[in-house]
Amino acid sequence: MNYELFRTFVPEMTKYNTLTLENGLRIIHLPSDSQVVYCGIAVKAGTRHEQPGEEGLAHFCEHLSFKGTEHRTSVQIINAIEGLGGELNAFTNKEDTVFYCAIQAKHLKKAVDVLCDIVFHSTYPQHEVEKEREVVCDEIESYEDTPAELIFDEIENILFEGHPLGHNILGTSEQVRQYTSADAHRFTTRYYLPDNCVFFASGNLDFKKLTKWIEQTLRNSHLSSTEMIGNEAIFPPPPQGRVGGGSFIRHRGTHQAHVIMGARAYAAFDTRRWALYLLNNIIGGPGLNSRLNLSLRERNGLVYSVESSMVCYGDTGCWCTYFGCDPHDVKRCCRLVRRELDRLIKNPLSASQLHKAKQQLQGQLAIASDSREQFALDFAKNFLHQGKERDLSDIMRHIDSLTPQDLQQVASDIFDPDHITTLIYE
């Protein structure tokens, strides 16, 4: 591939601006010609950072951060961005919590002020805690009514043997109803600190002004990292290697059977992840020509949708494939999935097959990069966890360098039938 030509067609390949403030806050900016700025604060605090008895607290603190600060009420927080036509949102993952907004470039200073306020100055009022408990409990109940989503968390809990990485991000209603303002203060005092965060921005803006506004906003903040508890200090590493596979059946009374098959995989710094990335796209990626979609849906009409996914954490990862089908078709579908996985183990891709697979994945990445908001979230998390800029051309090179033998070795490792765990909801 001509990477210089690729660079001219993908504006996100522009050089980043980065800076670390004296308080440790890292700032990263990706210039573009857009007058809409996508910006936010990524915090290295997620489900895996919860201590025993804190399950669901990272997500609960995300909600509570919008419920009042030292300078704003909850209504003022909403109106500060929404009143300008912008959007303000947040989400919690296994390893991070991200607060972000989309706003016109001319209102960036306001966005900086609001984002820093809700992350570093939230007060978590007890009366708001009591109201938000029920909001989160409703979210949990809605989630539990969605087996197609719930099953992903349960397979990770099986694969990681009860480690915090496997815990449900939302926690349980019983646990959430016990949390108080003091619990939120304890968790955020530990993690919502400048040197545990990244401020990110994408858009047509003056980087010097951005850093100046951030410094001014945090100048009078009394933030210290002395109480921060590092992940390595208090949490055991997740289990490594392969588990023994096996099958688990949960009787949930669903009309459709939900099936997920998964295995532990590679961490974010493991170079083998690139081969699995391409294999995942071949076997069950978003393309209608994925092997599982062709086998289960197009040829046999057994499912509406089938997909595979992979996630790389800092020190481990997992790969899964999911489908929903009529209960009486479960065994047949599982056999078809197993047949496709075995083909990748036993038969290396031909040169033509590998070229087409690379071309498809690289094309998907190029198109996905056109979503400026998602790209901003991606490079923010990359900078937060790996300390480096997200270089799309470098990703393309990694994909191009893969050989049939690379893919076959990884397929033999991850797709080994003795290592695949199957979970069925029926």
C-alpha positions as a printed Julia matrix, in Angstrom:
426×3 Matrix{Float64}:
   0.0     0.0    0.0
   1.15    3.56  -0.75
   1.08    5.0    2.78
   1.88    8.54   1.69
  -1.12    8.46  -0.67
  -3.2     7.03   2.18
  -2.07    9.89   4.4
  -3.42   12.47   1.92
  -6.87   10.9    1.95
  -7.15   10.49   5.73
  -7.0    13.87   7.47
  -6.55   12.19  10.87
  -2.98   11.31   9.88
  -1.98   14.92  10.66
   0.67   15.3   13.36
  -0.66   15.47  16.92
   0.09   18.22  19.43
   0.91   16.89  22.9
   1.94   18.4   26.23
   2.15   17.35  29.87
   1.27   19.98  32.47
   3.13   20.37  35.78
   0.28   18.63  37.59
   0.76   15.58  35.35
  -2.28   16.06  33.12
  -1.48   14.96  29.59
  -3.03   16.87  26.69
  -3.34   15.59  23.13
  -4.81   17.44  20.16
  -5.4    16.24  16.62
  -5.7    19.21  14.22
  -8.39   19.09  11.55
 -10.35   21.52   9.42
 -13.58   20.85  11.3
 -15.29   23.7   13.13
 -16.8    21.1   15.45
 -14.49   20.15  18.29
 -14.65   16.71  19.9
 -12.97   16.87  23.28
 -13.03   15.26  26.68
 -11.19   13.82  29.64
 -10.27   10.13  29.79
  -9.67    8.78  33.3
  -7.82    5.55  34.01
 -10.52    4.28  36.36
 -12.82    1.46  35.36
 -14.29   -1.78  36.58
 -10.89   -3.38  37.17
  -9.97   -0.59  39.6
 -12.82   -1.4   41.96
 -11.87   -3.05  45.23
 -14.0    -5.88  46.7
 -17.34   -4.39  47.68
 -17.05   -1.6   45.11
 -18.52   -3.47  42.14
 -20.3    -0.99  39.87
 -18.87    2.04  41.69
 -16.78    3.3   38.74
 -19.92    3.49  36.59
 -21.96    5.02  39.43
 -19.35    7.77  39.89
 -19.59    8.53  36.18
 -23.32    9.21  36.62
 -22.82   11.24  39.78
 -20.21   13.5   38.19
 -23.06   15.27  36.35
 -25.06   15.87  39.53
 -23.36   18.92  40.95
 -19.93   20.49  41.37
 -18.35   23.2   43.49
 -19.46   25.68  40.83
 -22.57   24.27  39.13
 -25.82   22.47  39.88
 -26.85   19.48  37.79
 -29.18   21.66  35.7
 -26.43   24.21  35.1
 -24.11   21.43  33.94
 -26.68   20.24  31.4
 -27.43   23.74  30.11
 -23.79   24.84  29.91
 -23.16   22.62  26.87
 -26.6    21.63  25.62
 -27.69   25.27  25.69
 -25.01   26.0   23.09
 -26.2    23.21  20.83
 -23.43   20.88  21.97
 -23.57   17.35  23.32
 -22.15   16.18  26.66
 -21.84   12.5   27.54
 -19.75    9.85  29.29
 -19.2     6.1   29.47
 -17.4     3.59  31.67
 -15.4     0.57  30.51
 -13.37   -2.12  32.21
 -10.23    0.06  32.32
 -11.36    3.68  31.97
 -14.11    6.29  32.27
 -14.44    8.92  29.55
 -16.26   12.27  29.7
 -16.62   13.95  26.32
 -18.49   16.55  24.33
 -19.02   17.83  20.81
 -19.25   21.59  20.45
 -18.58   24.42  18.01
 -14.93   25.51  18.11
 -15.92   29.03  19.2
 -17.34   27.57  22.45
 -14.31   25.41  23.3
 -13.37   27.45  26.38
 -16.76   26.7   27.9
 -16.33   23.0   27.15
 -12.92   22.97  28.86
 -14.37   24.63  31.93
 -17.33   22.25  32.2
 -15.32   19.08  31.59
 -12.68   20.0   34.17
 -15.43   20.98  36.59
 -17.33   17.68  36.46
 -14.18   15.54  36.61
 -12.16   17.42  39.22
 -14.73   19.38  41.23
 -17.83   17.2   41.54
 -19.35   17.12  45.03
 -21.57   14.03  44.72
 -24.43   15.45  46.87
 -26.16   12.79  48.95
 -29.65   13.83  47.8
 -28.51   13.36  44.19
 -26.95    9.99  45.08
 -30.29    8.8   46.39
 -32.08    9.82  43.18
 -29.43    8.48  40.83
 -29.38    5.08  42.53
 -32.78    4.31  41.08
 -31.79    5.6   37.64
 -28.81    3.23  37.59
 -30.91    0.37  38.98
 -33.36    0.88  36.1
 -30.38    0.75  33.73
 -29.26   -2.51  35.34
 -32.72   -4.05  35.04
 -32.94   -3.0   31.4
 -29.53   -4.54  30.79
 -30.55   -7.79  32.47
 -33.51   -7.92  30.1
 -31.07   -7.85  27.16
 -29.43  -11.28  27.05
 -27.58  -10.47  23.83
 -25.55   -7.93  25.85
 -25.51   -9.63  29.23
 -23.94  -12.79  27.85
 -20.73  -10.93  26.91
 -20.11   -9.92  30.53
 -20.8   -13.41  31.81
 -18.36  -15.06  29.4
 -15.63  -12.65  30.54
 -16.39  -13.47  34.17
 -15.95  -17.15  33.32
 -12.76  -16.57  31.33
 -11.18  -14.37  34.01
 -12.35  -16.5   36.93
 -13.96  -13.77  39.02
 -11.2   -11.18  38.48
 -12.52   -7.56  38.38
 -12.0    -7.53  34.6
 -14.83  -10.03  34.35
 -17.28   -8.1   36.52
 -20.39   -6.48  35.11
 -19.62   -2.78  34.6
 -23.0    -1.73  36.03
 -22.75   -3.83  39.2
 -25.89   -5.11  40.92
 -28.95   -3.2   42.12
 -28.32   -4.42  45.67
 -24.79   -3.04  45.64
 -25.68    0.26  43.97
 -28.44    0.96  46.51
 -25.82    0.87  49.29
 -23.51    3.52  47.83
 -23.28    6.95  49.45
 -21.64   10.26  48.7
 -18.68    9.13  50.83
 -18.16    6.09  48.57
 -18.05    8.32  45.49
 -15.59   10.69  47.15
 -13.36    7.79  48.19
 -13.21    6.3   44.68
 -12.72    9.57  42.8
 -10.14   10.87  45.28
  -8.17    7.77  44.44
  -8.37    8.07  40.64
  -9.84   11.34  39.32
  -6.48   13.08  39.42
  -4.63   15.02  36.69
  -1.73   12.59  36.32
  -4.2     9.73  35.91
  -6.07   11.51  33.1
  -5.74   12.67  29.51
  -7.45   15.75  28.07
  -8.07   15.14  24.37
  -9.36   17.32  21.54
  -9.87   17.03  17.81
 -10.72   19.99  15.61
  -9.67   23.35  14.25
  -8.35   25.08  17.37
  -5.33   26.9   18.78
  -3.36   24.39  20.87
  -1.65   27.1   22.92
  -5.01   28.61  23.84
  -6.34   25.17  24.74
  -3.49   24.46  27.15
  -3.77   27.96  28.61
  -7.5    27.5   29.3
  -6.91   24.11  30.93
  -4.15   25.53  33.14
  -6.34   28.47  34.14
  -9.25   26.19  34.95
  -7.13   23.92  37.17
  -4.96   26.65  38.7
  -6.85   26.85  41.97
  -7.59   23.15  42.2
  -6.32   21.29  45.23
  -5.54   18.03  43.53
  -2.9    15.64  44.77
  -1.86   12.22  43.58
  -0.55   11.14  46.97
  -3.69    9.11  47.68
  -3.86    7.46  44.29
  -3.64    3.69  44.46
  -2.01    2.21  41.39
  -3.63   -0.78  39.73
  -0.52   -2.91  40.18
  -0.34   -2.15  43.88
  -3.69   -3.51  45.0
  -5.06   -5.74  42.28
  -3.84   -9.21  41.37
  -3.0    -9.66  37.7
  -5.7   -11.42  35.67
  -5.23  -15.14  35.11
  -2.94  -15.87  32.19
  -2.64  -18.76  29.75
  -5.57  -20.84  28.56
  -8.52  -22.17  30.5
  -9.88  -25.64  29.92
 -12.9   -24.7   27.86
 -16.18  -26.41  28.65
 -19.85  -25.52  28.21
 -22.22  -23.64  30.5
 -26.0   -23.45  30.1
 -28.17  -20.82  31.78
 -31.95  -21.3   31.73
 -33.3   -17.76  31.29
 -36.59  -18.54  29.56
 -35.72  -16.64  26.38
 -37.58  -17.37  23.14
 -34.31  -17.39  21.25
 -31.16  -19.16  22.32
 -28.11  -16.92  22.76
 -24.71  -18.53  22.33
 -21.23  -17.15  22.89
 -17.94  -18.99  22.43
 -14.74  -17.39  23.71
 -11.17  -17.71  24.93
  -8.55  -15.59  26.62
  -6.42  -13.75  24.09
  -3.68  -11.11  23.84
  -2.84   -7.92  25.71
  -2.58   -4.51  24.07
   1.21   -4.74  23.74
   1.33   -8.29  22.37
   2.31   -8.22  18.68
   0.21  -11.34  18.04
  -2.88   -9.19  18.45
  -2.51   -7.97  14.86
  -2.94  -11.48  13.47
  -5.97  -12.03  15.7
  -7.34   -8.65  14.59
  -7.32   -9.8   10.97
  -8.58  -13.29  11.81
 -11.45  -11.8   13.78
 -12.49   -9.73  10.78
 -12.31  -12.77   8.51
 -14.28  -15.04  10.81
 -17.0   -12.71  12.08
 -16.32   -9.07  11.28
 -18.96   -6.54  10.16
 -18.74   -7.52   6.49
 -21.56   -9.66   5.14
 -18.85  -11.83   3.59
 -17.46  -12.92   6.97
 -17.1   -16.69   7.09
 -19.6   -17.17   9.89
 -22.24  -14.97   8.26
 -21.87  -16.87   4.99
 -22.07  -20.23   6.74
 -24.78  -19.68   9.36
 -27.0   -17.16   7.61
 -26.47  -17.07   3.87
 -26.04  -20.81   3.23
 -28.17  -22.26   6.01
 -30.59  -19.54   7.15
 -30.05  -20.37  10.83
 -29.4   -16.93  12.33
 -30.26  -13.29  11.79
 -26.87  -12.09  12.96
 -23.55  -13.62  13.97
 -20.44  -11.72  14.96
 -17.05  -12.04  16.56
 -15.11   -9.54  18.64
 -11.84   -9.1   20.45
 -10.71   -6.81  23.24
  -7.15   -6.1   24.37
  -6.64   -4.97  27.97
  -3.34   -3.77  29.39
  -2.24   -7.23  30.48
  -4.62   -9.71  28.85
  -7.48   -9.92  26.37
 -10.28  -12.09  25.07
 -11.87  -13.18  21.81
 -15.52  -14.2   21.4
 -18.05  -15.12  18.76
 -21.78  -14.69  19.37
 -24.99  -15.7   17.61
 -28.68  -16.05  18.4
 -30.82  -18.83  16.94
 -33.82  -21.08  17.53
 -33.12  -23.39  20.5
 -33.34  -26.51  18.34
 -30.6   -25.15  16.04
 -27.96  -24.54  18.72
 -25.99  -27.75  18.19
 -25.98  -27.37  14.43
 -24.83  -23.75  14.63
 -22.07  -24.67  17.08
 -20.84  -27.37  14.7
 -20.76  -24.88  11.82
 -18.81  -22.36  13.9
 -16.38  -25.07  14.95
 -15.92  -26.1   11.32
 -14.95  -22.56  10.3
 -12.52  -22.21  13.19
 -10.93  -25.57  12.33
 -10.49  -24.49   8.71
  -8.38  -21.54   9.85
  -6.32  -23.82  12.08
  -5.68  -26.5    9.47
  -5.51  -24.54   6.21
  -3.29  -21.47   5.84
  -4.81  -18.71   3.74
  -3.7   -18.53   0.14
  -1.88  -15.43  -1.06
  -5.05  -14.28  -2.8
  -7.25  -14.86   0.27
  -4.82  -13.02   2.53
  -4.58  -10.06   0.15
  -8.37   -9.71  -0.02
  -8.7    -9.99   3.77
  -6.08   -7.27   4.31
  -7.65   -5.03   1.7
 -11.08   -5.34   3.32
  -9.87   -4.6    6.85
  -7.75   -1.66   5.74
 -10.69   -0.23   3.81
 -12.94   -0.57   6.85
 -10.36    1.23   9.01
 -10.04    4.08   6.49
 -13.81    4.56   6.4
 -14.14    4.31  10.19
 -11.49    7.01  10.61
 -13.88    9.43   8.94
 -16.0     9.39  12.11
 -14.18   12.2   13.89
 -15.86   11.66  17.26
 -15.07    7.94  17.39
 -11.52    8.55  16.19
 -11.04   11.13  18.96
 -12.24    8.63  21.56
  -9.91    5.99  20.11
  -6.77    8.12  20.15
  -7.59    9.41  23.63
  -7.75    5.91  25.07
  -4.63    4.89  23.17
  -2.75    7.84  24.67
  -4.16    7.17  28.14
  -3.17    3.51  28.3
  -0.2     3.19  25.97
   1.31    6.66  26.16
   1.58    6.99  22.42
  -0.3     8.58  19.55
  -2.63    6.5   17.41
  -0.99    6.23  14.0
  -3.35    4.76  11.42
  -0.6     4.29   8.85
   1.35    2.24  11.4
  -1.69    0.02  11.92
  -1.9    -0.48   8.16
   1.77   -1.52   8.08
   1.2    -4.09  10.82
  -1.68   -5.57   8.85
   0.33   -5.61   5.63
   3.22   -7.45   7.31
   1.09  -10.45   8.34
   1.79  -13.81   6.7
  -0.4   -16.92   6.32
   1.79  -18.61   8.92
   1.19  -15.78  11.41
  -2.55  -16.23  11.11
  -2.41  -20.0   11.29
  -0.27  -19.95  14.44
  -2.64  -17.56  16.19
  -5.68  -19.54  15.03
  -4.12  -22.71  16.47
  -3.54  -20.89  19.76
  -6.85  -19.05  20.24
  -9.29  -21.33  18.39
  -8.04  -24.6   19.91
 -11.23  -26.53  20.82
  -9.75  -27.41  24.22
  -9.48  -23.69  25.04
 -12.87  -22.48  23.8
 -15.53  -21.88  26.45
 -19.18  -21.98  25.35
 -21.98  -20.21  27.21
 -25.63  -20.73  26.22
 -28.72  -18.84  27.34
 -31.94  -20.72  26.67
